[in-house]
Amino acid sequence: MKKIFLGMVAVVTMLCAALLVVSCKGKSPPGGGGDIPSIDSVTLGKDYTDLKASIQFKTHRTDIIDSLLNKYVADFQKMYPGIRITYEGITDYAAGMTTRLSTPNWGDICMIPTTVPLTELANYFQPFGTFDKLKEIYNFADNRMYQNVVYGLSSTNNVQGIVYNRRVFQEAGITTLPKTPDEFLAALQKIKANTKAIPLYTNFAAGWTMGAWDAYVGGSATGDTYFMNQVLPHAVNPFSDRGDGTGPYAVYYVLYESIARGLVEDDPSTSDWEGCKAMINRGDIASMVLGSWSIVQMQEAGPNGADIAYMTFPITVNGKQYAASGPDYTYGINRNSSRDVKLASLLYMKYLVEQSNFDYDQGGVPTAKGHPYPSTLSAFDGIELVPDSPTLPGEEDLMTNINVDSEVGLNMDNHHVIEVAEAALTKKKTLKQITDEWNTRWTAAQKKYGAR
């Protein structure tokens, strides 16, 4: 594989970007305040219909700006013709947007990067309202909440599993979906032996897709809603092999062994993100580890949408399967924007989460409570969905600090997942050697921040 040190480049980029955000601590930008109503107190199509403003919206969804997103703009402008909305797509979104936040005039709406500590949200984003009120209206309203104030609402909400081609699995002779890492690897082996499909497509070359693996180390791998934000910051050697096919190690074991056993594309460094959608649709790919947001994209990539299905990640905890669930990127409004722009942004945010059906269109759990679930998630009937509970009071930045200082970077960047993939390909390190190094750095960071 070319560019073997790509992982180190990624971590340096992300950590530098994260430091740009954290370094602004205590420098509250101007703007904000009580002159903007909370999102629950405005009525779409009735309030502020004569408002005029221009909004700059930064998004990671470069693939749908000219289609779906502009369709939403046109629909919104039927109620608010004086509000102009311009989208800008950012390809390397997490790093790029984090860097832009270091200046006050980055735009008006963005998808809030996870690199922004909860304690710093008020320095960058306009409040949507209090959690006590918004939790009754929106799912996962606590994801970007600090001291009972909500600064971000989710664009859509994912269930974490594996998107797969049902027909390929049937042709391989797989009649029961795998429930453990070893059962999944055995299924991939059957696909390789009995079909022409690539058993598991890593999407390595895209880079950002590798970060998807982190989404399973919490609820899917442990069944514990408190694991990510309350247990993990204090856990002893949390990346070690538990010996029972559960926990974070089991997630990366699936990736490592899939590559080491030759159950992935021949040359991961030349994988094609856009091309893979049509490939899985026609049966050239059997499975990909991606959130539920990917289902609709794979279904719409060709004529065989009915073949695309979604399964739980193959980990069983005490005889039961779980699925991590939670927000995709959350919408945030720049607190530096003018009053009219912030008000217009608030109205558009309310439209997106309550009327656009974006979450449903993307195959996700709805943001607004009471809205229907898409049929694509029917396979998760009986599977307990596990959201990440928020941090303990007084520990709002603990997980972020340990994560950054240890340079592990769970759910922040993809360098550690790339490290696993490269080691599996080159055989230069075992998975145990890698996770031992993570544990060592994690322990040092825990001690630095008083978590151990």
N, C-alpha and C positions, 0 to 999 in steps of 0.2 A: 504494500500500500504506500502511495506517495505521500509526502508531507507528514512524516511520522510525528513531527513535533507540533502538529496543528492544535492539539489539546492545550499545550502550554501557551500558545498564542491566544487562544480563546480565553483562558483564565486571566491572563494579564490584561486583556482588553476589558473584560467584564469587571474585574476588581478595580481597575482604574476608574471606570465609569461609576461604579458604586461609590467610590471615595469622593467623587465630585459631588454626589448627592449628599452623602453624610457630612461632608465638609461645610455644608451650608447651615448646619445646625445652629439655631439661635438667631438666624438672620431672617426674621419674618418679613416677607415682601409686603409692599403696600397693597391695599385693596381688600376685598372680602368684607365681612361684617354682617350686621343684621338687616341691611337694606335689600337683600335678596330673600324671597320667601322660601320655605322648605318645599321639597318636591311634592309632598302629599297635600299641600294647601292650594295648589293651582289646578285649574280645570282646563284641559286641552280643548281648543276650539271656542272657548268662551272668554278666557282671560288673556289680556295683552295682544289681541288679534291685530292691532294696528302697529305693533312693534316693528322697528326697522333696525337690522343689524347684519353684519357679515361675520361668519364663523369659519375659522380654520380648524379642521379636524385631522389629527394625525392618527393613522391606523396601520396595523400590521396586515390587514386583509387586502393586500395589493391585487389579489385575484378577482375581487368582485366590486371594485370601485366603479367601473364603467357600466356595470350591470345592476346588481342588487342594491348596492348602497345608493346609487343615483336614483334608483326607483323609489327608495324610501324618502329621499330628499323631495322628489316631485310630489309624493303623496302628502308629506308634511306641509309643503308650501300651499296646498289647497286650503289649509287652515291659517297659515302664516305666510302670505305672499311676500311680505317685506323682509323675511329672514333668508339670507343667502348663505349657503353652506358649501364649502370647498374642501374636498378630501385630498390629503397627501399620503401616499403609501410609502412606508419605510420597510425595506427588505430585512436588514439586520436590526430588527425592531428593538429588542431588549437593550442592546448596547447603545444603539443610536439614540433612542428616546431618553435613556438615562443621561447621556451626555447633554442632550438639548435642555434638560430640566435645570442644568446649572446656570442657565440664563433665564431671565424673567419673561421674555417675549418669545417663547417657543411655539405659540399658537393658543388656541382657546379650549379645545377638547382633545384628550388623548386617552389611550388605553394605559392605565397606570402600570408602570413597570414594577415588578416585585422587588426590585432593588431599593425602592423607597421605604425606609423604616416606618413603622406605624406611628412612631412618635414625631415624625417629620411631615406627616400628611398635611397638617394645617399650614405648613410653610409654603405649600405648593398648590393646594386644591381647595376649592370652594365647598363648604358643607352642603350636603343634600338634606340634612335634617337629623333628628335624634334617632338612635337605634331603637329606643323604647317604642316609638311610633312606626318606624319603617319596617321593623321585624314582623309586624302584623300584615304588611302589604307585599314585601319582597322576600324571596328566598335568598339565603346567604348574605344578608345585609351586613353581617358582622365581619366580612372578609377584609374590608378596608375601613374599619371603624377604630377609633381611639377615644377613650374616655367618653363613651356613649354617643359620640358624634360620627356620622357616616360620611365618608369623603368619596366613596366610589360605589357604583352599582354595576352588577355583572351584566355583560353583553349577552352571554349565554352561559349555561352551566353544564359541565361535562360529567358524564359517568365514564370511568376509566376502564377500558377493556381492550379487546383486540378485534380489529375489523378483518373479516375473512370472506373467502369465496366459498359459499355453501356447496356448490356443485363440485368444486375441486376436492373438498373434503370427502364428499360422497364417493367420487371416483377413486379416491385413494383407499376406500374401505373403512373410513372412520365413521362409526355409527353413534358414538357417544363423545361429547365434547370433553377434552382433557380438564382435569381438576387439580393437577399438581404439576410442578415444573418437569419432572421426569416423564409424566404422561404426555405433556405437550411436546417434549423433545422426541418421544417415540412417535407421536402423530406426524411431526415434521419429517421424520425418517421414512414413514410410510408414504408420504406425499412425494418425497424424492424418488422412492423406489417404484411407485406405481403411476406417476403422472409426469408430465413435462413441465409442470409449474415450479417456480422458485418457492420453496416451502415458506421462508420468512424473508421479507424484503426489509433491509435495515434503513434505507434512505440515508446512508452515511454521508454522501457528498453534500446533501443539503445543510448539514450541520445542526440547525435548530431542531430538526426532527429527532435527533438523538436525545435531546433533553426530555422527550416524552416519557422515557423510562422512569424518571424520577417520580412521576405522578402515582406510581403504584407502591412506593415503599412505605406509605402510611396505611390508610384504611384497607387497601386491597391486600397488603402483605401481613397485616397484623389484626385487622378487625377492630382496631382501637381508635376511637375518635379523638383521643387525647395524645396520640403518639407523636405527631409531627411537631406540635407547638408546646407541649407540656412535658412529655416523656423524653423525647430525643435530646433536648438540650442538656439533660442531666444523666442520660443513660451511659452505662459503662460499656465501652467497646461496642457500640450499636451496629456496626457493620460486619461483625463476625458471623460465621455460619452457625445458625441455631441447631442444625442437625435434624430439623423436622420439616424442611421445605417451606419455612415461613420467614418473615422479616425481610429487611432490605437486601441482605445477601442473596436470598432466593430470587429476587427480581433480576439482579445483575448476573446471576448464575445462568438464567435462561438466555440472556444475551451472549454471554461468554461462550457457553457450550454450543449454541446455535452456530456461531461463527467458527469455533474450533472444529466442529464436526462437519463443516462444509454444507450447512443447511440454509445458506443465504445466497445472495447473488454472487456471481463469480468474482467480480471486482467491485467491492463496495465504494471505492473511491470514484467510480464513474456512474453511480446510481443517479436516477433522474426523478426528481420529485413530481414535476408536472406529468411526466410520462407514466409514472407508476399508477396513476388513477385509471387510465385506460387499460393498463396491463392487468390490474386486479379485476377490472370489470369483465374482460374477455377470458380470464382464467389463466393468464401467464404468471400471476402471483397468487399464492394461496392465502397469505396472512401478512398483516403489518400491525405493529404495536403503536397505536395512536388513540387519542381520546375520541369520544363519541361524536365530536364535531366533524370527524372525517367521513362519517357514514354517507351523508348526503353527497359529498363531493365524489366519492367512489361510485355511488349509484348513478349519478348524472354524467359520468365520464364515458358512457357507451350504452348500447342497447340491452345490456344484461343486468340492469339494476336489481332485478329480483334475486339474483345470485348473491348479492352482497348482504352479509349479516354481521352480527356483533356478538362476541362472547365475553364472559368474565375472564379476567386474567387468571391463569391456572395456578392459584394458590388456595389451599384449604386450611383453615385454622380451626382446630378441634372439631373437625367434621362438618364445618360450615364455610361457605364461600361468601366473601364480602366484595364490595366494589367502592373504591374511593370516589367521592363525588364532590364537586365544588365549582366555583366560578372559573370561567375562562378569564380573559382580561376584563378588568372593570373600567367603566367610563369615569373619567375625572375631568373637572372643569378648572381652568387656570384662574387662580384667585387674583392674578394681576390684570386680567381682562377688565374692560370697562363694565359699568353696571348693566347697560343695555345688552352687551354681548354675553355677559354671564346669565342674564335673565333669558335671553334667546337660547343659550346653550342648555339651560335647565329645562326649557320647554321641549327642546329636541330630544334630550335624554329621556324625558317622561314618555314622549312618543315612541322612542326606540324600545323601551322596556315594557310598555303597556299596550301599544297598538301595532307596531311594525311586524310582529311575529318573527323577528329575526332569530330568536332562540329556537322556536319551533322549526323554522326553515332549515336551521343548521343541525337538527336532530338532537337538540339539547334539552335538559330539564329547564322548564320555564323560570324566568326571573320573577314575574308577577304571580303571586299565589292564586290558585284557582284556575290557572290556565292549563289546557290539556297537555299531556305528554305525547311526544310523537310515537308512532307505531314502531319505529326503529329500535326503541328501547324495550320492546315486549319480551325479549329474551332475558331481561333482568327481573322478571316477575319471580318473587321468592328470594331474590338476592338482596341482602341488606345493604343499603347505600350508607356509606360512612363519610360524612363531612369532617373536615378538620376543625375541632373546637379551637376557639381563640386562645391566645396566651394568657397566663395567669397575671393578675394585676401586679405591676412592678417589674414584669419580665417581658414587656412589649418588644424590646430590641434584643433580647438574649439570644434567640435562635438566629436572627440575622447576623449578630456580631460573631457568634461561634462559626456560623456557616461561612462568612467572609474571611475571618481570621485564619481558619483551618485550611482555606483554599479548596474545600470540598465542593461547595457551591450547589447544593441541592436546590432544584427548582429555580436557580438563578442563571446558570449557564450550562453548557454541555461538555465542558472539558473532561470531567471525570468519567462520563459515559463514553466519550471518545477514547479515553485511556483504556477502558475495559475492552472496547472493540479492537483497538490496535494490538493490545496484548494477546487477545485471542487469535488474531491473525498471524502475528509474528512468533508467538509462543515464548516471548522473552520474559514474561512474568505470568505467574499463576494468578487466579482471581484472589486467592488467599493472600498473596504477597501485596496485591493492590489494596485490599480492604484492611490489611494490617497497617499499611501506611496511612490510610484514612483515619483509622482508629487512633493512631499515635498523634496525628495533628489535631484531631477532634478533642482528644484528652487535654492536650496542651492549651487549646483555646478555651475549653471549659474551665480549667484552672485559672486562666488569665481573667476570666469574667466572673469568677466565683461560683460557677455552676457545679463544681466538684469539691 
